């Protein structure tokens, strides 16, 4: 009984004492609220073909960026450090700067404002805008209102094509000459090869020449030479200057066109993100790229009608053709399948790879690195897909030359 009493007292005294406290150690990755840090956004493994192409063409540079805590859209833009005024308005008369204190609106805002104005219109285009377009189009090689318009292989065109030199003076100016190269007053590569075949296939009815000097889009040359379209290419991220944005906006309002072709095929490459972001600055934040439907005239009223769909590009990428439109016509067109690198493989008029060489035994119209690494890093560089890509490029150019004709045909002379 004494022993039992002693045990009873011991249990009462020591029963509430914890000998070992088991507490999980705090992780150095826990946040301030005690939750674990989440994985980085968009951390899915990159596409192997795209990674191989990026490594082969241009080393990927590491760019530090803050990770958002909320989910982001699939095509979330990389915000540029360069900011632009959010309120813009276009001058009524083309090529005339706005008065002091007058702001400029984006194209989409201007189009909406003009749509409600009580003015005489031509297929939805306000009178003053139509006048500027007619005057500008007369110098591009595709005169507005020409009789016998449309896609007709008997028609003749003569124009000069330009590659945009963009991001001048910016730290991230991009590599605008990635597929068309300028040296010693000459240009070689994608654009010359494409225009050569257009000349040959049209029996010289379409006399197209590349300008041997890149077009500085921050200068007034954009409005002097009046290009029917300008080409944007590259692998890298880039930022347009405010002057470049303003010039491009006015150029589009006059009926010009921007054609972007990514040199890294597929979506979410550095150029893809940058081009989409910078074009929204030009056209307007409310605008966005939309895929062209299968019944678009590029496919249904084409110069080469056998190309009825988007042909596969480099490494078999087959993204849709994207476009931003103004008054129902293409203002900015974007091909994300890297046709430019395919066009660095020159073809003969008969559709065979042009392996002609100079006195030093170098290929003249073919990029040697692409040619030597075909079927290793660069696939789909056979005569048939190459020919289809050239024909598709021809269809795009002819459409860009003729797309305003029906809307502007009835604009009175001397308006």
VEXVEXSE-37949 format. One record per residue: residue in three letters; x, y, z of N, C-alpha, C in turn. Coordinates in steps of 0.2 Angstrom, whole numbers, padded with zeros to 4 digits, always signed. Example, Ala and Ser with C-alpha at 12.3 -4.5 7.8 and 13.67 -1.06 7.14 Angstrom:
2
ALA+0066-0028+0039+0062-0022+0039+0066-0016+0039SER+0064-0011+0035+0068-0005+0036+0064+0000+0039
//
This chain:
415
UNK+0004-0006+0000+0000+0000+0000+0004+0006+0000UNK+0010+0006+0004+0014+0012+0004+0017+0013-0003UNK+0020+0007-0006+0023+0008-0013+0018+0011-0018UNK+0011+0008-0017+0006+0011-0022+0005+0018-0021UNK+0005+0020-0015+0004+0028-0013+0010+0032-0016UNK+0016+0029-0015+0022+0033-0018+0021+0033-0026UNK+0020+0028-0029+0019+0028-0037+0013+0033-0039UNK+0008+0033-0035+0003+0038-0036+0005+0045-0036UNK+0009+0047-0031+0011+0054-0030+0016+0056-0036UNK+0021+0051-0038+0025+0052-0043+0022+0053-0050UNK+0017+0050-0051+0013+0051-0057+0009+0058-0057UNK+0007+0060-0052+0004+0066-0051+0009+0072-0052UNK+0015+0071-0050+0020+0076-0050+0023+0077-0057UNK+0024+0071-0060+0028+0071-0067+0024+0070-0073UNK+0017+0069-0072+0013+0067-0078+0013+0072-0083UNK+0013+0079-0082+0013+0084-0087+0019+0087-0089UNK+0025+0083-0088+0031+0086-0090+0033+0082-0097UNK+0035+0087-0102+0037+0084-0109+0044+0083-0109UNK+0047+0077-0110+0054+0076-0109+0057+0078-0116UNK+0054+0077-0122+0057+0079-0129+0052+0082-0133UNK+0053+0089-0135+0048+0092-0139+0050+0092-0146UNK+0046+0089-0150+0047+0087-0157+0044+0093-0161UNK+0049+0097-0164+0047+0103-0168+0051+0103-0174UNK+0047+0103-0180+0050+0103-0187+0054+0109-0188UNK+0061+0108-0190+0065+0114-0191+0062+0119-0197UNK+0062+0125-0196+0060+0130-0201+0064+0130-0207UNK+0061+0129-0213+0065+0129-0219+0067+0136-0221UNK+0074+0137-0224+0076+0143-0226+0072+0146-0232UNK+0068+0142-0235+0064+0144-0241+0057+0146-0239UNK+0055+0145-0233+0048+0147-0231+0048+0154-0231UNK+0042+0157-0233+0041+0164-0233+0039+0167-0227UNK+0038+0173-0226+0037+0177-0220+0030+0174-0217UNK+0026+0171-0220+0019+0169-0217+0019+0162-0215UNK+0025+0159-0216+0026+0152-0214+0024+0147-0220UNK+0022+0149-0226+0021+0145-0232+0027+0144-0236UNK+0028+0138-0239+0034+0137-0243+0034+0141-0250UNK+0040+0142-0252+0040+0146-0258+0038+0142-0264UNK+0034+0145-0269+0032+0141-0275+0037+0141-0280UNK+0036+0136-0285+0041+0135-0290+0040+0141-0295UNK+0046+0143-0299+0045+0148-0303+0040+0147-0308UNK+0037+0153-0311+0032+0153-0316+0035+0150-0322UNK+0031+0147-0327+0033+0145-0333+0039+0141-0333UNK+0040+0136-0328+0046+0132-0327+0045+0126-0331UNK+0041+0125-0336+0040+0119-0339+0047+0118-0344UNK+0048+0112-0345+0054+0110-0349+0054+0113-0356UNK+0059+0116-0359+0058+0119-0366+0058+0114-0371UNK+0055+0116-0377+0055+0111-0382+0062+0109-0385UNK+0064+0103-0385+0071+0101-0387+0073+0104-0394UNK+0068+0104-0399+0070+0107-0405+0071+0114-0405UNK+0067+0118-0401+0068+0125-0401+0075+0126-0397UNK+0076+0122-0391+0082+0124-0387+0088+0122-0392UNK+0088+0117-0396+0094+0116-0400+0095+0122-0405UNK+0089+0124-0408+0090+0130-0412+0093+0136-0409UNK+0090+0137-0403+0093+0143-0399+0100+0143-0398UNK+0102+0137-0396+0109+0136-0394+0114+0136-0400UNK+0111+0134-0406+0115+0134-0412+0116+0141-0415UNK+0110+0145-0415+0110+0151-0418+0113+0157-0414UNK+0110+0157-0407+0112+0162-0403+0112+0160-0396UNK+0117+0161-0392+0117+0159-0385+0112+0162-0381UNK+0109+0159-0377+0103+0162-0373+0107+0166-0367UNK+0105+0172-0366+0108+0176-0361+0103+0176-0355UNK+0106+0176-0349+0101+0176-0343+0099+0183-0341UNK+0093+0183-0340+0090+0190-0339+0086+0189-0332UNK+0088+0193-0327+0084+0193-0321+0078+0197-0321UNK+0073+0193-0318+0066+0196-0318+0063+0194-0312UNK+0058+0199-0309+0055+0197-0303+0049+0192-0305UNK+0048+0187-0300+0043+0182-0301+0037+0184-0298UNK+0031+0184-0302+0025+0187-0300+0022+0181-0295UNK+0018+0183-0291+0014+0179-0286+0008+0176-0289UNK+0005+0179-0294-0001+0177-0297+0000+0174-0303UNK-0004+0170-0306-0004+0166-0312-0004+0171-0318UNK+0000+0170-0323+0001+0175-0329-0002+0171-0335UNK-0005+0175-0340-0007+0172-0346-0002+0169-0350UNK-0004+0165-0354+0001+0161-0358+0006+0165-0362UNK+0004+0171-0364+0008+0175-0368+0009+0182-0364UNK+0011+0181-0358+0012+0187-0354+0018+0191-0357UNK+0018+0197-0358+0023+0201-0361+0028+0203-0356UNK+0035+0203-0359+0040+0206-0354+0040+0213-0355UNK+0038+0217-0349+0038+0224-0349+0044+0227-0350UNK+0044+0232-0355+0050+0236-0356+0051+0241-0351UNK+0057+0243-0350+0059+0249-0346+0057+0255-0349UNK+0056+0255-0355+0055+0261-0359+0047+0262-0358UNK+0045+0268-0356+0038+0270-0356+0036+0275-0361UNK+0030+0274-0363+0027+0279-0368+0021+0282-0365UNK+0019+0288-0368+0013+0291-0366+0007+0287-0367UNK+0002+0287-0363-0004+0282-0364-0009+0285-0368UNK-0009+0292-0369-0014+0295-0373-0011+0298-0380UNK-0014+0296-0385-0011+0298-0392-0016+0300-0396UNK-0015+0304-0401-0019+0306-0406-0016+0308-0413UNK-0018+0305-0418-0015+0306-0425-0017+0313-0428UNK-0012+0316-0431-0014+0322-0435-0019+0321-0441UNK-0023+0325-0443-0027+0324-0448-0023+0324-0455UNK-0018+0328-0456-0015+0328-0462-0009+0324-0461UNK-0007+0320-0466-0001+0315-0466+0005+0319-0465UNK+0010+0316-0462+0017+0318-0461+0018+0325-0458UNK+0012+0328-0455+0013+0334-0452+0013+0333-0444UNK+0018+0336-0441+0018+0335-0433+0012+0338-0430UNK+0010+0336-0424+0004+0339-0421+0007+0345-0418UNK+0002+0350-0417+0004+0356-0413+0006+0355-0406UNK+0010+0360-0404+0012+0360-0397+0007+0359-0392UNK+0008+0354-0388+0003+0352-0383-0002+0347-0385UNK-0003+0346-0391-0008+0341-0394-0005+0334-0393UNK-0009+0329-0390-0006+0322-0389-0008+0318-0395UNK-0005+0312-0395-0006+0307-0400-0010+0301-0397UNK-0015+0298-0400-0018+0292-0398-0016+0286-0402UNK-0017+0280-0400-0015+0275-0403-0020+0274-0409UNK-0017+0269-0414-0021+0268-0420-0028+0266-0419UNK-0029+0261-0414-0036+0258-0412-0040+0264-0409UNK-0038+0268-0405-0042+0274-0403-0044+0278-0408UNK-0039+0280-0413-0040+0285-0418-0046+0282-0423UNK-0045+0275-0424-0050+0272-0429-0057+0272-0426UNK-0057+0271-0419-0064+0271-0416-0067+0278-0416UNK-0063+0283-0415-0065+0290-0415-0067+0292-0422UNK-0064+0290-0427-0065+0292-0434-0072+0288-0436UNK-0073+0282-0433-0079+0279-0435-0085+0282-0433UNK-0085+0286-0428-0091+0289-0426-0091+0296-0429UNK-0086+0299-0432-0087+0306-0435-0091+0306-0441UNK-0095+0311-0442-0100+0312-0448-0096+0314-0454UNK-0092+0310-0457-0088+0312-0463-0089+0307-0468UNK-0088+0309-0475-0089+0304-0480-0083+0299-0480UNK-0085+0293-0480-0080+0287-0480-0080+0283-0486UNK-0074+0280-0487-0073+0275-0492-0072+0268-0489UNK-0077+0264-0490-0077+0257-0487-0075+0257-0479UNK-0077+0262-0476-0076+0263-0469-0070+0267-0467UNK-0067+0270-0472-0061+0274-0470-0063+0281-0470UNK-0062+0285-0465-0063+0292-0465-0060+0296-0471UNK-0063+0301-0473-0060+0305-0479-0053+0307-0479UNK-0051+0310-0473-0044+0313-0472-0039+0307-0472UNK-0041+0301-0469-0037+0296-0469-0036+0293-0476UNK-0042+0292-0479-0041+0289-0486-0037+0294-0491UNK-0037+0300-0490-0033+0305-0494-0026+0303-0493UNK-0024+0303-0486-0017+0301-0485-0015+0295-0487UNK-0019+0290-0487-0017+0283-0490-0016+0283-0497UNK-0021+0287-0501-0020+0287-0508-0013+0290-0510UNK-0012+0296-0507-0005+0299-0508+0001+0295-0507UNK+0000+0291-0501+0006+0287-0499+0007+0281-0504UNK+0001+0278-0505+0001+0272-0509+0004+0273-0516UNK+0003+0279-0519+0005+0280-0526+0013+0280-0527UNK+0016+0280-0521+0024+0279-0521+0026+0272-0519UNK+0022+0267-0518+0024+0261-0515+0025+0255-0520UNK+0023+0256-0526+0023+0251-0531+0016+0248-0533UNK+0011+0250-0529+0004+0247-0529-0001+0253-0529UNK-0001+0256-0535-0005+0262-0535-0013+0261-0533UNK-0015+0265-0528-0022+0264-0526-0027+0265-0532UNK-0032+0261-0533-0037+0263-0538-0035+0261-0545UNK-0030+0257-0545-0028+0255-0552-0033+0250-0555UNK-0035+0251-0562-0039+0247-0565-0037+0240-0566UNK-0041+0235-0566-0039+0228-0567-0035+0226-0560UNK-0038+0228-0555-0034+0226-0548-0036+0219-0546UNK-0032+0217-0541-0033+0211-0538-0027+0206-0540UNK-0028+0200-0538-0022+0195-0539-0023+0193-0546UNK-0019+0195-0550-0019+0194-0557-0012+0193-0560UNK-0010+0187-0562-0003+0186-0564-0001+0190-0570UNK-0005+0193-0574-0004+0197-0579-0002+0205-0577UNK-0003+0206-0571-0001+0213-0568+0006+0214-0567UNK+0008+0220-0567+0015+0222-0566+0016+0226-0560UNK+0021+0225-0556+0023+0229-0550+0030+0230-0550UNK+0032+0236-0548+0039+0237-0547+0040+0241-0540UNK+0044+0238-0536+0044+0241-0529+0051+0239-0526UNK+0053+0242-0521+0059+0240-0517+0057+0238-0510UNK+0060+0233-0508+0059+0230-0501+0064+0232-0496UNK+0062+0233-0490+0067+0236-0485+0066+0232-0478UNK+0072+0231-0475+0073+0228-0469+0073+0233-0464UNK+0069+0233-0458+0069+0238-0453+0075+0237-0449UNK+0079+0243-0448+0084+0244-0443+0081+0247-0437UNK+0080+0243-0432+0076+0245-0426+0080+0245-0420UNK+0077+0248-0414+0080+0248-0408+0087+0252-0408UNK+0088+0257-0412+0094+0261-0413+0095+0265-0407UNK+0101+0264-0404+0103+0267-0398+0101+0264-0392UNK+0097+0259-0392+0094+0255-0386+0099+0250-0384UNK+0100+0248-0378+0104+0243-0375+0102+0236-0378UNK+0096+0235-0378+0093+0229-0381+0090+0231-0388UNK+0094+0232-0392+0092+0234-0399+0090+0228-0404UNK+0092+0222-0401+0090+0216-0406+0095+0215-0411UNK+0094+0210-0415+0098+0208-0421+0094+0208-0427UNK+0093+0215-0429+0088+0216-0435+0091+0213-0441UNK+0097+0211-0442+0100+0208-0448+0101+0201-0448UNK+0097+0197-0444+0098+0190-0443+0098+0186-0449UNK+0093+0187-0454+0093+0183-0459+0094+0187-0466UNK+0094+0193-0466+0097+0197-0472+0103+0201-0470UNK+0108+0201-0473+0114+0203-0471+0117+0209-0475UNK+0120+0214-0472+0122+0220-0476+0129+0221-0475UNK+0133+0221-0480+0140+0222-0480+0142+0225-0487UNK+0147+0230-0486+0150+0233-0492+0145+0235-0497UNK+0139+0238-0495+0134+0241-0499+0130+0236-0503UNK+0130+0230-0500+0126+0224-0503+0122+0221-0498UNK+0117+0218-0500+0113+0213-0495+0112+0207-0498UNK+0113+0202-0494+0112+0195-0496+0108+0191-0491UNK+0106+0185-0492+0102+0181-0488+0094+0181-0490UNK+0090+0181-0485+0083+0179-0485+0079+0183-0490UNK+0079+0190-0489+0075+0194-0493+0078+0195-0501UNK+0084+0195-0502+0086+0195-0509+0084+0188-0512UNK+0085+0183-0509+0083+0176-0512+0076+0176-0513UNK+0072+0178-0509+0064+0178-0510+0063+0183-0516UNK+0065+0189-0516+0064+0193-0522+0066+0191-0528UNK+0072+0187-0528+0075+0184-0535+0070+0179-0538UNK+0067+0175-0533+0062+0170-0536+0055+0173-0538UNK+0053+0178-0534+0047+0182-0536+0048+0185-0543UNK+0054+0188-0545+0055+0190-0551+0055+0185-0557UNK+0058+0179-0555+0059+0174-0560+0052+0171-0561UNK+0048+0169-0556+0042+0166-0556+0037+0170-0559UNK+0037+0177-0559+0032+0181-0562+0034+0183-0569UNK+0040+0180-0572+0043+0182-0578+0044+0190-0578UNK+0047+0192-0573+0049+0199-0572+0043+0204-0572UNK+0037+0202-0571+0031+0206-0571+0032+0210-0564UNK+0034+0206-0559+0035+0209-0552+0042+0210-0551UNK+0044+0216-0552+0051+0218-0552+0053+0221-0545UNK+0055+0216-0541+0056+0218-0534+0064+0217-0532UNK+0066+0223-0529+0073+0223-0527+0074+0225-0520UNK+0079+0222-0517+0080+0223-0510+0084+0230-0509UNK+0083+0234-0505+0087+0240-0504+0094+0238-0500UNK+0100+0240-0503+0106+0237-0500+0108+0241-0493UNK+0103+0245-0491+0104+0249-0485+0098+0248-0480UNK+0099+0245-0474+0094+0244-0470+0090+0251-0468UNK+0083+0251-0467+0079+0257-0466+0079+0258-0459UNK+0082+0264-0457+0082+0267-0450+0075+0270-0449UNK+0071+0266-0445+0064+0268-0445+0063+0274-0440UNK+0068+0276-0437+0067+0282-0433+0068+0288-0437UNK+0070+0288-0443+0072+0293-0447+0066+0295-0452UNK+0066+0301-0455+0061+0303-0460+0061+0299-0466UNK+0066+0295-0467+0067+0291-0473+0061+0286-0474UNK+0058+0284-0469+0052+0280-0469+0047+0283-0473UNK+0046+0289-0473+0041+0293-0477+0043+0295-0484UNK+0050+0296-0485+0052+0298-0491+0052+0292-0496UNK+0054+0286-0494+0055+0280-0499+0048+0277-0499UNK+0043+0278-0495+0037+0275-0495+0037+0267-0496UNK+0039+0263-0492+0040+0256-0493+0033+0253-0493UNK+0031+0248-0497+0024+0245-0496+0024+0241-0490UNK+0029+0238-0488+0030+0235-0481+0037+0235-0479UNK+0038+0234-0473+0045+0233-0470+0046+0227-0466UNK+0051+0224-0467+0053+0217-0463+0056+0218-0457UNK+0053+0215-0452+0056+0214-0445+0059+0207-0444UNK+0065+0206-0442+0067+0199-0441+0072+0200-0435UNK+0073+0194-0432+0078+0194-0426+0077+0188-0422UNK+0082+0187-0418+0082+0181-0413+0081+0184-0406UNK+0083+0190-0404+0084+0193-0398+0078+0197-0395UNK+0078+0199-0389+0073+0204-0386+0075+0210-0389UNK+0071+0215-0389+0072+0222-0392+0067+0227-0389UNK+0069+0233-0389+0064+0238-0387+0065+0244-0392UNK+0059+0246-0395+0059+0252-0399+0059+0258-0395UNK+0062+0263-0399+0063+0270-0396+0056+0273-0397UNK+0055+0279-0393+0048+0282-0394+0047+0285-0401UNK+0053+0287-0404+0052+0290-0411+0051+0284-0416UNK+0053+0278-0415+0052+0273-0419+0045+0271-0418UNK+0042+0271-0412+0035+0269-0411+0030+0274-0415UNK+0032+0281-0414+0028+0286-0417+0028+0286-0425UNK+0034+0284-0428+0035+0284-0435+0031+0278-0438UNK+0032+0272-0434+0028+0266-0437+0021+0267-0436UNK+0018+0270-0431+0011+0272-0430+0008+0276-0436UNK+0012+0281-0438+0010+0285-0443+0011+0282-0450UNK+0016+0278-0451+0017+0274-0457+0011+0269-0458UNK+0009+0266-0453+0003+0261-0453-0003+0265-0455UNK-0004+0271-0452-0010+0275-0453-0011+0277-0461UNK-0005+0277-0464-0004+0279-0471-0005+0273-0476UNK-0006+0267-0473-0007+0261-0477-0002+0257-0477UNK+0004+0258-0474+0010+0254-0474+0008+0248-0470UNK+0013+0243-0470+0013+0237-0467+0019+0235-0464UNK+0019+0231-0458+0025+0228-0455+0024+0221-0455UNK+0029+0218-0458+0029+0210-0458+0035+0208-0454UNK+0033+0205-0448+0038+0202-0444+0039+0194-0445UNK+0045+0192-0445+0046+0185-0446+0052+0183-0441UNK+0050+0179-0436+0054+0177-0431+0060+0172-0433UNK+0066+0173-0431+0071+0169-0433+0072+0163-0428UNK+0068+0163-0423+0067+0157-0418+0060+0155-0419UNK+0059+0149-0422+0052+0147-0424+0049+0145-0417UNK+0042+0146-0417+0038+0144-0412+0036+0150-0407UNK+0032+0149-0402+0030+0154-0398+0034+0155-0392UNK+0034+0161-0388+0038+0162-0382+0045+0162-0383UNK+0048+0163-0389+0055+0165-0390+0056+0172-0388UNK+0062+0174-0387+0064+0181-0385+0061+0186-0391UNK+0062+0184-0397+0059+0189-0402+0052+0189-0402UNK+0049+0183-0401+0041+0182-0401+0038+0187-0396UNK+0041+0186-0390+0038+0190-0384+0039+0198-0386UNK+0045+0200-0388+0047+0207-0389+0043+0210-0395UNK+0042+0206-0401+0038+0209-0406+0031+0210-0404UNK+0028+0205-0401+0021+0206-0399+0020+0212-0394UNK+0025+0212-0390+0025+0218-0385+0025+0225-0388UNK+0031+0225-0393+0032+0232-0396+0027+0234-0401UNK+0024+0229-0404+0018+0231-0409+0012+0233-0405UNK+0011+0231-0399+0005+0234-0396+0006+0241-0394UNK+0013+0243-0393+0014+0250-0392+0013+0254-0398UNK+0014+0251-0404+0013+0255-0410+0005+0255-0412UNK+0002+0249-0412-0005+0249-0414-0010+0251-0408UNK-0008+0249-0402-0013+0251-0396-0013+0245-0391UNK-0013+0246-0385-0013+0241-0380-0019+0237-0381UNK-0025+0240-0383-0031+0236-0384-0031+0231-0390UNK-0026+0232-0394-0025+0228-0400-0022+0221-0398UNK-0023+0216-0402-0019+0210-0401-0018+0206-0408UNK-0014+0202-0408-0013+0197-0414-0018+0192-0414UNK-0021+0191-0420-0026+0186-0421-0024+0182-0427UNK-0025+0175-0426-0023+0171-0432-0028+0172-0438UNK-0025+0172-0444-0028+0173-0450-0033+0167-0451UNK-0039+0167-0453-0043+0162-0454-0041+0159-0461UNK-0044+0152-0462-0042+0149-0468-0045+0152-0474UNK-0051+0156-0473-0054+0160-0479-0051+0167-0480UNK-0046+0168-0477-0043+0175-0478-0040+0175-0485UNK-0040+0181-0489-0038+0181-0496-0031+0179-0497UNK-0026+0179-0492-0020+0176-0493-0020+0169-0495UNK-0025+0166-0492-0026+0159-0494-0031+0157-0500UNK-0036+0161-0500-0041+0160-0505-0040+0164-0512UNK-0036+0169-0512-0035+0173-0518-0028+0174-0519UNK-0024+0169-0519-0017+0169-0518-0014+0169-0525UNK-0008+0172-0526-0004+0172-0532-0002+0165-0534UNK-0001+0161-0529+0000+0153-0530-0005+0150-0526UNK-0011+0148-0530-0017+0146-0527-0016+0139-0524UNK-0011+0135-0525-0009+0129-0523-0007+0129-0515UNK-0005+0135-0513-0003+0136-0506-0009+0138-0502UNK-0013+0133-0500-0020+0135-0497-0020+0135-0489UNK-0014+0134-0486-0013+0134-0479-0006+0136-0477UNK-0005+0137-0471+0002+0139-0469+0007+0133-0470UNK+0012+0134-0473+0017+0129-0474+0021+0128-0468UNK+0024+0122-0467+0028+0121-0461+0035+0125-0462UNK+0037+0128-0457+0043+0132-0457+0049+0128-0455UNK+0054+0132-0452+0060+0128-0450+0059+0124-0445UNK+0062+0118-0445+0061+0112-0440+0054+0110-0439UNK+0050+0111-0445+0043+0109-0445+0038+0113-0441UNK+0040+0119-0438+0035+0123-0434+0030+0125-0439UNK+0024+0125-0436+0018+0127-0441+0013+0132-0437UNK+0015+0137-0434+0011+0142-0431+0007+0145-0436UNK+0001+0148-0434-0003+0151-0438+0000+0158-0440UNK-0003+0161-0446-0001+0168-0447-0005+0173-0443UNK-0001+0177-0439-0005+0182-0435-0005+0189-0438UNK-0010+0192-0436-0011+0199-0439-0014+0204-0434UNK-0013+0210-0435-0016+0216-0432-0019+0219-0438UNK-0026+0221-0437-0029+0224-0443-0031+0232-0442UNK-0031+0236-0447-0033+0242-0447-0038+0243-0453UNK-0044+0246-0451-0050+0247-0456-0051+0240-0460UNK-0050+0235-0457-0052+0228-0460-0046+0225-0464UNK-0040+0228-0464-0035+0226-0468-0029+0225-0464UNK-0024+0221-0466-0018+0219-0462-0014+0225-0461UNK-0012+0227-0455-0007+0232-0454-0001+0229-0451UNK-0001+0224-0447+0005+0221-0444+0004+0213-0445UNK+0008+0210-0449+0008+0203-0450+0014+0200-0447UNK+0013+0194-0444+0018+0190-0440+0018+0183-0442UNK+0024+0181-0445+0025+0174-0446+0030+0171-0441UNK+0028+0166-0437+0032+0164-0431+0036+0157-0433UNK+0036+0155-0439+0039+0149-0441+0046+0149-0444UNK+0049+0155-0444+0056+0156-0446+0057+0154-0454UNK+0053+0158-0458+0054+0157-0465+0060+0160-0467UNK+0062+0165-0464+0068+0169-0466+0074+0165-0466UNK+0075+0160-0461+0081+0156-0461+0080+0151-0467UNK+0074+0149-0469+0073+0144-0474+0075+0148-0481UNK+0073+0154-0481+0075+0158-0487+0083+0160-0488UNK+0086+0158-0483+0094+0159-0483+0097+0153-0487UNK+0092+0148-0489+0094+0143-0493+0091+0145-0500UNK+0095+0147-0505+0093+0150-0511+0091+0144-0516UNK+0085+0145-0520+0083+0140-0524+0084+0143-0532UNK+0085+0139-0536+0085+0141-0543+0078+0142-0546UNK+0077+0144-0551+0070+0145-0554+0066+0139-0555UNK+0070+0133-0556+0067+0127-0556+0065+0123-0549UNK+0067+0127-0544+0065+0124-0537+0070+0120-0534UNK+0076+0120-0537+0082+0116-0534+0086+0120-0530UNK+0090+0118-0525+0094+0121-0520+0100+0124-0525UNK+0101+0131-0524+0106+0134-0528+0113+0133-0525UNK+0117+0128-0528+0124+0127-0525+0129+0130-0529UNK+0127+0136-0532+0133+0139-0536+0138+0142-0531UNK+0144+0143-0533+0149+0145-0529+0154+0150-0532UNK+0157+0154-0528+0161+0159-0531+0168+0156-0532UNK+0173+0161-0534+0180+0159-0536+0183+0155-0530UNK+0181+0157-0524+0184+0154-0518+0180+0147-0516UNK+0176+0145-0520+0172+0139-0518+0167+0140-0513UNK+0165+0146-0511+0160+0147-0506+0153+0148-0509UNK+0148+0145-0506+0141+0145-0508+0139+0153-0509UNK+0136+0154-0515+0134+0161-0516+0128+0163-0513UNK+0123+0159-0514+0116+0161-0512+0113+0156-0506UNK+0118+0153-0503+0116+0148-0498+0120+0150-0491UNK+0117+0150-0486+0120+0151-0479+0124+0144-0478UNK+0130+0145-0477+0135+0139-0477+0133+0135-0470UNK+0132+0139-0465+0131+0136-0458+0124+0132-0458UNK+0119+0135-0461+0113+0132-0461+0113+0125-0466UNK+0117+0126-0471+0117+0121-0476+0121+0115-0473UNK+0127+0116-0470+0131+0111-0467+0127+0107-0461UNK+0123+0111-0458+0119+0108-0452+0112+0106-0453UNK+0110+0105-0459+0104+0103-0461+0103+0096-0459UNK+0097+0094-0456+0096+0088-0453+0099+0086-0447UNK+0103+0091-0444+0106+0091-0437+0102+0096-0433UNK+0104+0102-0434+0100+0107-0430+0094+0110-0434UNK+0095+0110-0441+0090+0114-0445+0087+0109-0450UNK+0080+0108-0449+0077+0103-0453+0072+0106-0457UNK+0069+0102-0462+0064+0104-0467+0067+0109-0472UNK+0074+0108-0474+0077+0112-0479+0078+0108-0485UNK+0073+0104-0487+0073+0101-0493+0069+0105-0499UNK+0070+0103-0505+0068+0108-0511+0060+0109-0510UNK+0056+0104-0509+0049+0105-0509+0046+0109-0503UNK+0048+0108-0497+0046+0113-0492+0049+0120-0493UNK+0055+0120-0495+0058+0127-0497+0054+0130-0502UNK+0052+0127-0508+0048+0130-0513+0042+0132-0510UNK+0038+0128-0506+0032+0130-0503+0033+0137-0499UNK+0038+0137-0495+0039+0143-0491+0040+0149-0495UNK+0044+0148-0501+0045+0154-0506+0038+0156-0509UNK+0034+0151-0511+0028+0153-0514+0023+0157-0509UNK+0024+0154-0503+0019+0157-0497+0022+0165-0496UNK+0028+0166-0496+0031+0172-0495+0029+0177-0501UNK+0028+0174-0507+0026+0178-0513+0019+0180-0512UNK+0015+0175-0510+0008+0176-0509+0007+0182-0504UNK+0011+0182-0498+0010+0187-0493+0012+0194-0496UNK+0017+0194-0500+0020+0201-0503+0014+0204-0508UNK+0012+0199-0512+0007+0202-0517+0000+0204-0514UNK-0001+0201-0508-0007+0203-0504-0006+0210-0501UNK+0000+0211-0498+0002+0217-0495+0002+0223-0500UNK+0004+0221-0507+0004+0226-0512-0003+0228-0514UNK-0008+0224-0514-0015+0225-0517-0020+0226-0512UNK-0019+0225-0505-0025+0224-0500-0029+0230-0500UNK-0026+0237-0501-0030+0243-0501-0034+0245-0507UNK-0033+0241-0512-0036+0243-0519-0044+0244-0519UNK-0047+0239-0517-0054+0239-0517-0057+0245-0512UNK-0054+0246-0507-0057+0251-0502-0055+0258-0505UNK-0050+0259-0508-0048+0266-0510-0049+0267-0518UNK-0052+0263-0521-0053+0264-0529-0057+0270-0530UNK-0062+0271-0526-0067+0276-0528-0066+0283-0524UNK-0060+0284-0521-0058+0290-0518-0057+0295-0524UNK-0061+0301-0524-0060+0306-0529-0053+0309-0530UNK-0051+0310-0536-0045+0313-0538-0045+0320-0535UNK-0040+0322-0532-0039+0329-0529-0043+0330-0523UNK-0045+0324-0519-0048+0325-0513-0045+0329-0508
//
